[in-house]
Amino acid sequence: MKDFTKYLFLIGTIALVASTAACGDTDADAAPTDDFDVRIELPATADVTRGGELTLKVRDGKAPLTTDSFLLEGGGISHLCPILRASSEDFTLRLADACESGSYTAHLRRDARKKTIGKIHINIVEELDFRPAEGTTVYGVVATAEGPVAGVVVSDGTEVTVTDAAGIYELRSAKRWGYVFISVPSGYEAPADGVRPLFYQRLLGASHVVERRDFTLTRVDGQDDFTLFLLGDMHLANRTGDAAQFAQFAADLNAYRAARGSRRMYALTLGDMTWDKYWYSNSYALPQYVSTVDRLLGDLPVYHTMGNHDNDFMTTSDYDAAVKYVDVIAPTYYSFNIGKVHFVVMDDIDCSTYDGTDSRIYVKRITNEQLNWLAKDLAHVDKSTPLIVSMHAQVFKPSGTGFVYDHDSANTETLLDLLDGYEVHFVTGHTHKIFNVRPDDAVVRGRNIHEHNSGSVCASWWWSGHLTPGVHLSPDGTPGGYAVWDVEGTRFDRFYKSTGWPEEYQFRSYDLNNVSFSMADVPLMPANVPAAVLSSYKQYVAAYPANADNEVLINIWNWNRNWRLSVVDERGKQLECTPVWAYDPLHIAALTVPRFNKASLTAVPSFITDRYTHFFKAKADDPDVDLTITVEDEFGRTWSERMQRPKAFSTEAYKRR
């Protein structure tokens, strides 16, 4: 990450140039220039009341004249600010009434001459009868239109404080991260810029400069019951037809929202909204992502989590790698509250070993800075409050019959210790697959900790839907889509919604008598491909040879150990269901076979089918017996399929309609 602190002063000899420009007059840029020996100390940022006065220092007694005018230009508008008084030490101007908070280029005008001074950020503030304490560098007010909001947690990413009865906060901030943010309190919402809630503001002054940053909230009702959408791994990059496929996802999500009426709804991304490699080669980066989601998701508040591909690989530190993300999206870690739930967003991609190339060597780890901040944040959260902790990379991973750490172990232990005593739901992405860890899994050591590694919006990086339209699958066979959590107070009801499919689509079955793969499926593969390529493809041939074993394979992508599976044949016989690790046959047919079936093939293709958990096998007595497959989740919802056998297998048979 990069130090976002700006220079305090732009100091120099100012050559005064006059202009006839008034507010809104852009012809002033064409005015003639001339030099004047006027020396002004221009701060990087200034807090000013609307239409209020601003005093600027001068050097060496070289002040402007009271007959000069001060111009602020930004957004195609010029604001004329008259100079009220001037001395050898400073001068005072009156801000134009129409001037809003924002960045401006400052000019001086004398007669028909004008010259640029420099850049300044104007922060429009309300009158406040308050003087910050000695040592305070950041302060402000958190309020609604009705008045101040007390008890709001405020942080600069290092220090944490709360607002007092007057809604005022103070921080002794070193401004290391260059921003200040509030933990939006329950029952309130922050204003939004498109889909992004504005819960943070940038700091522009040097570390010792006192800056005021105010926050405005809106009081909302009915927030204890809300719907949360988890949006994993979008990987928008202007390739593989991702724009059209993402539009289909957005239409699906918007249709689901519309069907839910007036219920409050929020979204949380799980990282990798973009793809760093294509920031440069395809000119699709974070600003283009923001434009896309603003256009397609409208007024849905979307909180963001940073992923490994949202870091800038052309940097050489974790700090620098996050500069563009913080500039465009949000802080890389923060917290907020909705209803009776406390949310914590963290960045578990440590890019400290980035070397400025596309090697992208990172570690899945929560840094010590974040752990220190989290301890301070949780000091304001009662143990009875459930936590949803979002980060991009998974904390655990399936291994054999259980789960193991998939994170830096030392810092993960510290993280789990900090969370001890809370009901914790990790929500993660990164894998493009689904698994669920529960408190009764040995890896969490008796803590009330869950992990929900959610499916991805892009599935296999948009490849399967590109190669085989209508078949949009992740490498474990999970359909591309999003998780839906209905929160009622502190109770969570959740399911996975597949893009383009009804809610009832929760599993897929295969009659393995009709599923097989062979070298005949890839006639274009060169005979002299490297051994590793041939071996990679033959793993699918070995997994699914032609056979008549009467086995049925069932992929239940959102499975956890509290779910139930029943397979009964048409004669009433209950079949034994055995959990297995398997390759999803439809993903093989839709993506893997086309990627191996190339005359130009010289290496193992990317994004091919992974062997994964959440599969089950059952063995029928004969090839013609029909089966009833019933799946029940932990919330009592059941889904059934009357599987008529023989059941054909083809990509066409499994396409969404």
N, C-alpha and C positions, 0 to 999 in steps of 0.2 A: 504494500500500500504506500501511498505517497503523502507527504506532508502537505495538507491543503492550506496552510497558513499563508496569507498574502502579505506582501510588503505593506507596512503601515503608511508610508509616505512616498509620494512621487514628488520629489523636490527638484526644482531646476529653475533656470532663468526663463521666465515666460515672455515670449514675444507676443504682445497684445495685438490682436487683429480685430478690426471692427466688422460689424455686420448690421444690416437693416432688418435681420430676422426677428420675428415675433413668434409667439407660441404657434406651432404647426407650420411655420414657414421653412420649408426645406431648401429654398433657393439660397439660404445663407451660406451654404457650402461653396458657392461660387464667388463669394466676396473676396476682394483683394486682401493681401496680407502685408503686415509690416511689423517690425520688431520694436518692443518696448522693454525697457529694463525693469520688469516687475517680477518679483520672486515670491512664489506662493507655496506653502506647504499644504498639499492636497491629501487629505486622509483617504485611505482605501474605503472606509465606510463612515457614515454619519447618521445619527438618529435625530430626526427633525419632526416636529409636529406639522400637521397639514397647514400650509401657508405660514409656517413659523420662520424664525430667524436661525441662520447658521453663521457662526463666526469662524473664519479661517485665519491662520497665522501667516505672516509674511516674514521674509528674511532680509537682513541688511537694510531695513527701512524702505524697501522697494515695494510700496503698496500700490494697488490700482486707484483710480480716481473715482469719486462718487458719481461722476457723470458716465463712467463705464457701465456696462451691463454684463451680468454673468449668465451664460447660457448652459442649459443641461439638455443634451440631445440623446434620445433613445427611442427605439421603436418607430423611427420615422417622424418623431415629433420633437420640436424644439420648445423648451420652456424658458421664458424670459424671467430672470430673477434680478430685480434691481438691487444695486448696492446702496445700503442705507447710510453707512458711515465707514470711514477708513482712517487709520493712523499708521505710524511707522512700525507698529507691532502686529496689527491685525486689521481685518475689515469684516463687516457684517452685511450679509445679504438676506433678502426675504424670499423664501421659496414660493414658487408659483403654486396657486391653489390646486391646479390640475395635476401636479406632480405626484405620481404614485411610487410606491416602493419598487426599486429595481436598479439596474446598473445603467450609468449614463456616462457619456463623454462630455467633459466640461470645457467650455470655451470662454474667453473674454472678448467683448465687443467694444470697440471705440470708433465712433463715426462709421465709416464704411469699411472698417477693417476688423478682422477676426482671426484668432489663432487658437489652435487646440492646446489645452493645458494637460489633460490626462483623464484617467478613468476614476469614477467614484461610485460607490453603491449608496443610494439614499434609502434609509429605512424610515418610513412614515410611522410615527407612534402617537399614542394619545398622551395627553398631559398626565403626569404621575407625580404625586406628592410623596416622593420616596428618594432617599439617597443610599446607594449601595454601600455596604460595609467595606472597610479597608481590606484590600486583597481580592475583592470580587472582580472577576473579569467578564462574567456573563450573567445577566439578570433579565427579568421580564415578568410579564403578567399572563396568566392563563385565565381566560374568561369566556363566557357566552354573551349573547346580546342582552341577557338578563342580569349579568353581573359576574363577579369573580368565582373561580372554582378552586376550593381548598383541597389539599391532600393529593394533588396530582404529582406523580413521580416524574422527575426531570433529570436528564443525564446528558453528559457530553461523551459518553462511551467509556469514561474512566470514573468520574465522580457521579454520585447519585444524591439527589435531594428531593424535597417535596415542597409544594406551594403552601403558603400560610393562609390565614383566614381571608386576607385580601387578594389571594390568588397570585402572590408574588413569590418568585424563586430567586435564589442567588447561587452561583457556582464559582468556586476558585479554580477555574479551568486553565490548564496549560494549552488548551485548544489543539491537542495532538491530532485529533481526527478531523478538526475543522468543521464540526457541526454540533448542534444541540437538539435533543429530541425529547418529546414527552411520551410517557407510557399512557396512551389514550385510556381514560378511566371508563369503567362500566357505566352504561347509560348515556354515553356521549359518542359523537362521531367527529372526526376531523374533516375540514374541507378537503376537496379533492382536485387534483390536476388530472383530468381524464379519469382513469381508473385508480390512480395512485393517491392514497390518503396523504395529506400534507401534515405529517406529525413531526417533521424535522425542519430545521433551517440551517443554512450555511453560516459560518463565521468567517469574516473577511479580514479582521484586524490582526495585528501581531499579538503575541501571547500576553503582553502586559496591558493591552488596550481594553478598556471597558466597553462592552457591546450590549445593547438591549435587543432581545428577541422575544416578541409577544406571540402567543398562540390563541387562536379563536376556535372554540368548540361549539357544537350544536347538541342540545339536549334531545334525546330520542326516547320513545316509549317502546315497550314490548321487546326489549333486547334479550331478555333471559331465555327466550325461545328463538333460535335462529338456525339457518342452514349455512354450512360451510362447505365450499368446494375446494378440494385439493387438486392442484394442477401441476402434475409432474412433467419435467423434461419435455419442453416444447421444441427446442432445437430449430427455431426458425432461422433460415439461412439463404432463402431465395434459390432453392435447388430441389430436385426430385419432386417437383409439383407440390411443394409444401404449402404454398399460399392457398391453393384451391382446397387442399385437404384440411388446412387449418380453418378455413371458412366453414367447412362442413362441421368441424368440431364446435366452432362458435355458434353455428345455427342450432346444433343439438343442445348445447348448454343454455342458450337463450330460450329455446322452446321449453326446456325443463323449468327454467325460472318462471316463465310466463304461466305455466300450469300450476305453480305454487302460490299464485296470488300475491297478497301483500306481506307475506312473511319476510322478515329481514334476512338478507343474504349477503355473504361475504366470500371472498376467495383468498386462498393462500397458495402461492406458487412454491414449488419444491426445488427450484434451481434449474440451471441450463435452459433458460428461456431462449438463449441465442447459442451461437457456435463460433467461438473466437476465431477459428481458422478462416471463417468466411466474412469476418468483419472487414478484412482487407481484400480478399480475392473476389468477393461478390458484392462488396459495398452494402452489406446488410449487417448492421451492428445494433447496439442498444437503442439509439434514437429511432431506428426503423422499427424495431420491436414495439417500442412504446406507441408509435403511430398506428401500428397494426392492431394492437389490443384496444387502444382507445377507440378506434373505428368500429371494431367488431363486437366488443363486449360492453360498450356504452357506459351505463352508470353503475356497474358492478364494482364495489370497492375491492381492490386487489392488493393485498400485502405481498411483498416479495422476499424470497430467499435466494441467496447467491449460490450459484453452482460453479463447478470447476471451469466450465466453458463460458462463464460470464466474467472470468478474469482475463486480463490482457496478457497473452503469452509473450509479447515483445517487450518484456520488462525483466528486471533482475531482483525483485524482492516481493514479498507478500503485500507490503504496503503499496508499492507502485502498481501491482497487478490489479488492484481494486479501484484505482483512481477513476476510470471511466464509469464504472458501475455506480460509485457514490455520486459522481457528477450528474448522472442521468436518472438513476433508479431510486436509491435510498441508502441509508447506512447498512453496513454488512451485518450488524447485529443490533437488536433493539427488543423492546417488549410492548405489548398492548393488551387491553382487556376488552372482551365482549361478554356481556351478561355476567355470569358467575364463573367464567373461565379466564385464566391468565395465559397469554400466549408469549412464548419466548422464541425469537428467531436468531439463529446463530450461523456463523460461517465456519464450517468444519473442513475447508480446503486450505491447507497451509502451503502457500507458494514460495516459501522462503528460499527454495533451491532453484527457482526459475533462472534460466541463463540467457534469456532474450531470444531463444530459438523456439521452434515448435515441438521441442522435446516434452515440455509441460510436466516436469517432474514435481509432483506434489505429494503431501502426506495428509491422510485423513485424520485430522486432529483439531481439537478446540484449543486455541492458544491460551497462554496464561493470562493475557490481558482480558480476554473474554470471560475466563473463569472468575477472575477478580471482580469484574463488573457484575457477573451473574449473582455472586454472593451478596453484593450490595442491593441488587434489584430484588432478590427473593426475601431480603429482610423486611420488605414492605408487603409480602404476600403471605396470608395465613395458610397454615398447613392443610386446612380443610378445602382450599381452593384447588380444583384440578388444573394441571398444567398441560398445555399442548406445546411441545418443543419441536420446532421445525429446523431442520438443516438438510443440506443436499445429500451428502453421502450417508449410507446406512451405518448404524452403530454396530449391529450384529449381522450375521449371515448364516444361512442354513449350512449344516455340516453333518452328514450322516443322518442320525435320527434326532438331532437337536440343533442348537445354535451356539456360535462362538463369537468372540469380538471380531469386528472388522474395522477397527479404529486403533490409533495409538493407545496402548493399554494404560500407560501411566496417567495421562490426562483424562482418559475415559473413566478410570477409577475415581479421580477427583470430581469429575462431572457427576457421576452417580452418587457420590457422597453428598454433594451439594443438594441433590434432588431427593435425598433420603427423607422419608416421611410424607412425601406428596404422592398423590395419584398422578402418574406421568404417562403421557402418550407421545412418544417420539413419532413424528411424521417425516418421512424421508423419501428420496427418489433415487436417482443416479443409476440404479441397476437396470431400469426399464423392465423390471419384473415385479412380482408381488410376493411378499411373505409377511407373516404376522407373528410377533413374539408376544407371549403372555406372561403374567406374573408367576405362573406355575412352571415356566421354563427355567431350567437350572441356571442358565447364564445370568439371570437377573438377581440371583442369590436372595430370594425371598422378598425383594422389594416390590412395591406396587407399580411396576414399570411394564409398559407395553411398547412395542414398535410396530408401526404400520408402514412397511415399505411399499409405497403406492405404485400403481401402474403409471404409464407415461402417456401424455397426450400424443406424442409423435410415434409411439410404438417402436418400430425398428428404424428410427431416424427417418421416417416417412417412406422407407424403401418398399415395404411389402405392398402398400396401397399404390405405389408408383409402378411397380412391376406387374402387379395383379390387382387392378382396381376392384374395390369391393371387399378385399381381404386385408384388413388393417390390423396387424398383429405384432406384438413384442416377441423377442427371441424365445420366451417361455410359453408362447401361445396365448398370452393375455391380450385381449383386444385393446387397441388404443382407446383411451377414455380418461375418466376422472373419478375421484372418490367423492361421495356425497355423505356428509355428516349432518344429521338432524340433532340439534342440541336442545334438550329440555332441561333447563336449570343446570344440574351437574351430571345429567344422564346423556350418554352418547349412543345414538342409533346410526349405524353407518352401513353403506354398501358401495359397490363399485358399479359405475354406470359406463357401459361401453358405447362409444360414439356410433350413432346410427342404429342402435339396437334398443329394444324396450328394456325396462328395468329387470324384467324376468330372465334376461339372458345372463346367467351366472355360471354356466358350465357348458362343455361341449363333449360329445361322445363319438367314438370311432369304433367301427366293427373291423377289427384287425385282420379278419379273413380277407378284407378287400383293400388293405393298405399295404403297399410294398414299394420299395425303391430299388433301382438297379442302375448299372452303368448305361443301360439303354435310355435312361431319362436325360442323359447329358451327351448327346451325340456330337456336339460341337467341341467338347473338351479335347484339347490336343493329346495325342498319344504319348508325347514326351514331356508332359507336365512334371514338375518336381515331385519327388516322392511325398513330401509333406502335403502337397495339394491333393494328391490321389488318396492318401491316408485319411485326410480330413473328410473328404466326401464319402469314403467307404464306411465311415462310422455310422452314417445314416442307412446305408445299404445293410449293414450288419444288424442294425437295430430293428429294421422292418423288412425282412426277407419275405418272399411269397410263402404263405403258410395257410393251414386250415385248422388252427388250434382252438378256434371258437372263443378267442379272448376279446374282451371289450376294454378299451382304454378310455378313461374319463378325466378330463382336465377341469378341475374346480379351482379357478385362479385365485380367488380371495379366501381360500380355505384357512381355517385355524383349527386347533384341536378341540374347540367347543362346537364345531360343526358336526353334522351327522350325514352319512351317506347310506342309502339303502338301494339295493338292486334286487328286484324280484322278477322271476320269469313268468310267462303267461300261465304256467301251471301252478303258480303260487309258491314256488321254491325260492327261498332266500339265498342269494349267492354271496359267497365270501368276497369281500373287497380288500385288496392288498395295496397299501401305499407303495409307490415306486417312484424312482427318478426316471424321467423319460424325456425324449425329444417330441415336441408337438408336431404331428404329421402335417397338419395344414400349413404351418409355418415353413416346413421343409419344402412343400410343394409350391407355395406361393412366392417364397423369397430365395431359399437356399438353392433349389434346383436351377432357377433362372440365372443366379449369379455364378454357379459353376458351369453352366452351359454356354461357354463363350470360347470362340476360337482364339482369342487373344489372352486367355487365362495364363498367368505366370506365377501367381501367388494365391494364398488362401484368401478368399473374399472376406470382407468385414460384414458384421451384422448378421451372420448366419445363425441357425438355430442352436440354442443352448439346451443342454440336458439339465433338467431342473426338478424341484419338488412340486407338490400339489397335484400329482397325478395318481390315479388308482386303476388297478386292473381287476376284472372279474372274469370268470371262465364259465361260459354257458355249456349246456349239455350237447347242443347240436347247432348247426349253422342257421337253422330256420326259426328257432324259438325267439319270440319277441320278449323284450324286457321293459320293465318300468323302473326308471331311475329317479330317485327322489333325494334332493339335497335340502337340508335344513340348517339355517345359520343360528348364531347364538341369540338372536332376537326373536326367534320363533317363526321367521318367514320360511316358506317352503317353495321349492321349484321342482317341477317334474317333467320328464320326457317319456313318452311312449315310443320306445326305440323299436322300430320295425326292422327286423333282420331277414335277409341280408340287407345291410345299409351301405349304399354306394358311397364311394370316396372320390371326390374331385374338388378342385378349387371352385368350380361353378356351383356345386351342390352346397357349399358352405358360405357363399357370398351373402352379405347383407342385402336385403331387398328394399 
